[in-house]
Amino acid sequence: MNNDSIPSCNWPVEPATNDTVPGPDYYVKAVLFPIILAINTVGNFLILVVLGTDKDKTSVHVYRISVAWFDLSVVWLELYSYLQLVLPDQFSSDTSQRSLINFYGAKIFWQNTSMQASNWTLIVFGLERLYATIRPLQFRTAMSIRRAIYLELVVVMLAVLYGLEYPISWYYALQHSPDLVLQDLAAEAQYLTPGLLRWNNFQNEADVGIQIGNWIAIFTIDCCLLIVLHRHFKTRKTLFQASERAPAASRDSQGSGSALRLVIACSALFVFTMALPIASNILLMAKEPPHCSYYITTKTLDLLTGLGTMSLLVNYSAGIFLYCLTWKRFRERIRNWVRLWFPTAARRERRSSSEMTVIMNGAFIRSFGSYGSAPGEFDCLAGIAVSSDGKIIISNRYNHRVSVHNPNGRHLLTFGSEGHLECQFQYPYGVAVSHNSIYVCDKDNARVQKFSLYGWFIGKIGGPGVRTNSLNNPHYVCLSPTGDRVFVSDSGNNRIAVFDSRDGSQITSIGGEGTTDGKFQYPGELAMHEND
């Protein structure tokens, strides 16, 4: 069935071109695509390995693992077009052409579905980070891995429904046009029913509209995140500018900070790399019927389309670089995998905040530890305490654990791991020891955990919130001389919370937000006089 209702544009007749001579678009695709494919494959494989092997996953893992799979699909499905471009003789037979034509509908459907799912996942991820930055307490209780999985399933279903027009129109035209060839895709429309033709035209316009909508949405979210961050750091700078140094709470919050920097970087990459594909699609739609509103030569349009395609593929391939630039924990996990795969690889030692130094009466005694995640190694020491028998207890912040050493620095034991359960931490900070018990400020889990000197879990104090028996970013802890009261610098609530060490109940709180006497702005370290 030939559809004669399709209008045509009265553009000038273009001079004949020599199809045997490759154009600039050929060299752009032929040279750049293998590089992009290699980076995409290795990078997304590393992302999947690192995030997939994390023991304690969050909603960030759900979104980023999904995006990695979609990005792999987008670029690998483009290999189909690349092989046709560089090896035309291998696909010149009738059998090869028929196989390619039959596969084309499924290919274009899944590739476009993967693109939309990846883009929409990035939007959902950005909105989540924005919500987590503005309302951290509400976000902590509202979001979960299960909810992230449900949201991701909704995104995939919407992307699948959005892309249904591609296979339906293609296979319908294929059934009614045995001579349809890939070199003349525009001929597909001639064999569509009026209803399918209207759907096809609407889909083409919707593609450009959705691309622009995605671009605007991600750009807006990125701007909002930058504004919120700017105000956040400006406020904290104002609060602490009278101090010699800001407390640790103002310098970083690695858990949310890494995810926030990551989504900003991914959004910025999307905004820059999608500008050219959007422009080329708008020009293509303007040139073709029924619009016929702007003329551009086929040669120029082919070059723009080739550059746009490569720019599009860069967007789905550069994630590994953004992860390494913005996510410290990801870099450390990569280094651990490299050490596992290549045991003889040199290990980089970092002295800052990764080595314990012992000084007595102003004289250097010894140092122990080095940078890393193995037993006895540190990644940013945050708190230290010494028991009555001389054991040294150290909170290992970015390794999410606590180490116990003898007075000579020999490693005795380690307890804890990253997570939210008992004996798990999210960036442990201050530690204190009293009556053979260790108290650890579990900062991002908004609690203080109590252990024996052997690392056995005893109990916990606090939980996320602003009311009694609640904490918000607790940083440091100390105990009364008798050991019956636990004092916690409840930094996010601008107060010192006092708890009963026996049952963990709150006795009272000191301070509150303000600048007058008796008030606090993000209290930090604590100390207790032995006679108090």
Residue, then its C-alpha position, 0 to 999 in steps of 0.5 A: m500500500n503506497n501512501d500518496s498523501i505525503p507532501s514534498c518540499n520544493w527545495p533546490v536540486e542538489p548537485a550529484t555527489n560521488d558516493t564512492v568517495p567518503g565524506p567528512d561524516y565517514y571519517v568522524k564516525a570511523v575514527l571516533f566510534p572505536i575509541i568511544l566503544a572501548i571507553n564505554t565498555v571498559g568504563n561501564f564494566l568497572i562501574l558495574v563491578v564496583l557498584g555491584t560488589d558493594k555490600d551496603k547499597t543505597s538508592v544511588h547504586v540502583y540509579r547508577i547501575s541502571v544508567a551503566w546498563f543503558d549506556l552500554s546498550v546505547v553504544w553497543l547497538e550503534l556498532y550495527s551501523y558502524l560495521q555497515l559504514v566501514l565494511p559495506d562489502q560484507f553486508s552487500s548480499d541479499t541475505s545480509q541485507r534482509s537480516l539487517i532490515n529485519f533487525y533494524g526495527a528491534k535495534i532502533f527500538w531498544q536503542n531509543t528506549s535505552m537513551q530515554a531510560s538513561n536520561w530519565t534516570l538521571i533526572v530522577f537521580g538529580l531530583e533525589r539529590l536535590y531533595a536530599t540536600i534541601r531536606p536531609l532528615q525527611f529524605r533519610t526516612a522517605m527514600s530506600i533502595r526498594r523505592a528506588i527500584y520501583l521508580e526505576l521500573v516505572v522509568v523503564m516502562l515509560a521508556v518502553l511505551y514511548g518507543l513502541e512506535y519505532p518497531i510498529s511502524w517499521y515492521y508494518a512498512l516492511q510487511h507491505s514493502p518487500d523492496l524497503v532498504l536501509q539506505d532509504l529510510a524515508a521510504e518507510a513512510q510511504y507504506l504506512t496507513p494514515g493513522l500510523l503516518r500521523w503517529n510517525n510524524f508525531q513521534n518525530e516531533a516528540d523526539v525533538g521535544i523530549q530531547i529539549g525537555n530533558w535538556i531543560a530539566i537536567f540543566t534546571i536541576d543542575c542550576c538548582l543544585l549549584i545554587v543550593l550548594h553555594r548558599h550552603f557553603k556561604t552560610r557555613k563560611t559566614l558562621f565559621q569565619a570568626s574561627e581559626r578553622a571550621p569543624a569537620a562537619s563544615r568541610d565535607s559530608q562524604g556520603s551525600g557529597s560524592a553523590l551530589r558532585l556526581v549528579i552535577a557532573c553527569s548533568a553538566l556532561f549531558v547539557f554540553t554533549m546533547a546540544l549538538p544532537i538536538a540542533s541537528n535533529i531540529l534542522l532535520m525536522a525543519k527540512e523534511p515534510p510536513h514542515c519544510s521551513y528551513y533548507i540545509t544541504t544534505k552534505t552539511l546535515d550529514l556532517l552535523t548528524g555524524l558529529g551529533t551522533m558521536s557527541l551523543l555517544v560521548n554522553y553515554s560513555a564518559g561516566i567512568f571519568l566523572y566517577c573517578l573525578t567526583w567520587k573518592r570511594f569509587r577511586e579507592r574501590i578501583r585501586n583495590w580491584v587493580r591491586l587484586w587483579f595486579p598484585t605486583a602493582a605499586r601501591r600509592e602511600r598517602r601520609s595525610s590523615s592516614e598515619m597515626t603519630v605518637i608524641m609524648n612531652g612534645a617529643f616524637i615517639r613513633s608512627f604507625g599505619s598507612y593509607g589503604s583499606a587493609p587491616g592496620e591501614f587508614d583512610c582519614l582518621a577522625g577520632i582517637a581514644v586511649s583505654s585504661d590499659g593503653k589500647i589505642i582506639i581509632s575511628n577510620r572514617y572513609n573505611h567505615r570502621v574502628s581499629v584497636h591497637n596496642p600501645n606500640g601501634r600493633h594492630l589488634l582488631t578491627f570492627g565495623s563496616e559500611g552500612h546502617l545495621e548494628c556494628q555498621f557505620q556511615y563515616p564514624y567520627g569521634v570515639a571515647v572509652s570508659h569502663n571497658s566500653i567504646y563509644v563511636c559517633d556514627k555520624d551519617n547514621a545519626r547515632v552513637q554505638k557502644f561496643s566492648l573493647y573486643g568490638w562486640f556490639i552492646g547498644k546504641i544511643g539516638g537516631p535521626g531526628v531533632r527531638t529528644n533521644s534523636l541526633n543529627n550529624p553527631h560528631y564527637v563524644c565524651l563521658s563523665p569521670t564516673g562513666d554514667r553520662v555520655f555527652v554528644s556534640d549534636s552538630g546538626n541540632n546545634r546542641i550538646a545532648v546528654f544521655d544515660s550510659r546504662d540505658g541510652s535514654q536522654i537526660t537533658s540537652i545543652g544549648g540550641e541554635g544561636t550566637t548568644d551565650g549558651k547557644f551553639q552553631y554546629p558544636g564540634e569537639l568535646a572535653m571533660h575535666e576529671n573533677d567535673 
